[in-house]
Amino acid sequence: MTEEELYNRYHEIQSTYVEVRFIDGESLIGKLDSFVSGVNNEPDEASIYVDCYELFASEISEIVELPGYNSDSGDSFFKNIYD
């Protein structure tokens, strides 16, 4: 994703929980926390935080809202979407 795409998608999302799908086929489900622009994240690129993980725009292929998701533990988890 580009920074602009990430920024726009971050502001479109209405759900607390999301599934972030990465370009390598992995994904992460967790609580969407914040967006950081590239300018405010130098020397790194734009990113979002999902739980305690910083996820960079160039690593993300898609962000899917999970409106019905309820995490009892509050923990995020990784999975391979191609399995």
C-alpha positions in Angstrom: 0.0 0.0 0.0 1.1 3.6 -0.5 1.0 6.0 2.4 -2.1 7.7 0.8 -3.9 4.4 0.5 -3.0 3.4 4.1 -4.2 6.8 5.4 -7.5 6.7 3.5 -8.2 3.1 4.5 -7.3 3.9 8.2 -9.9 6.7 8.2 -12.6 4.6 6.4 -12.5 1.8 9.0 -15.4 1.8 11.5 -14.5 -1.5 13.3 -12.3 -1.8 16.3 -10.8 -5.1 15.1 -9.2 -5.6 11.7 -7.4 -8.3 9.7 -4.3 -6.9 8.1 -3.2 -9.0 5.1 0.5 -8.8 4.1 2.1 -9.1 0.7 3.9 -12.3 1.9 0.6 -14.1 2.5 0.6 -13.7 6.3 -2.1 -11.8 8.2 -2.6 -10.4 11.6 -5.9 -9.9 13.5 -6.0 -7.3 16.2 -7.2 -4.0 17.5 -6.5 -1.1 15.2 -4.8 1.6 17.2 -3.2 4.4 15.2 -1.8 5.8 11.9 1.7 7.4 11.7 2.7 9.3 8.6 6.0 8.9 6.9 7.0 12.4 7.9 6.3 11.7 11.6 8.0 8.3 11.4 11.4 9.1 9.8 13.5 7.4 8.9 10.8 4.8 8.5 7.8 4.9 6.2 4.1 5.4 7.1 2.6 2.8 9.3 -0.3 1.7 11.4 -0.3 0.1 14.8 -2.4 -3.0 15.4 -2.2 -4.0 19.1 1.6 -3.5 19.9 2.7 -4.2 16.3 3.9 -1.4 13.9 3.0 -2.4 10.4 4.6 -0.6 7.5 2.6 0.5 4.4 4.8 -1.4 2.0 4.2 -4.7 3.8 0.4 -4.4 3.7 -1.8 -5.6 0.8 -5.2 -5.2 2.4 -7.0 -4.2 5.6 -10.3 -6.0 6.3 -12.7 -4.8 8.9 -14.0 -7.4 11.4 -17.2 -5.8 12.7 -18.4 -9.0 14.5 -15.1 -10.0 15.9 -14.8 -10.2 19.7 -11.5 -11.0 21.2 -11.9 -12.5 24.7 -8.1 -12.4 25.3 -7.4 -9.2 23.6 -4.4 -10.8 21.9 -3.6 -10.5 18.3 -2.5 -13.5 16.2 -0.8 -14.2 12.9 -1.9 -16.7 10.3 -1.0 -17.6 6.8 -4.0 -16.9 4.5 -2.7 -19.3 1.9 -2.9 -22.4 4.1 
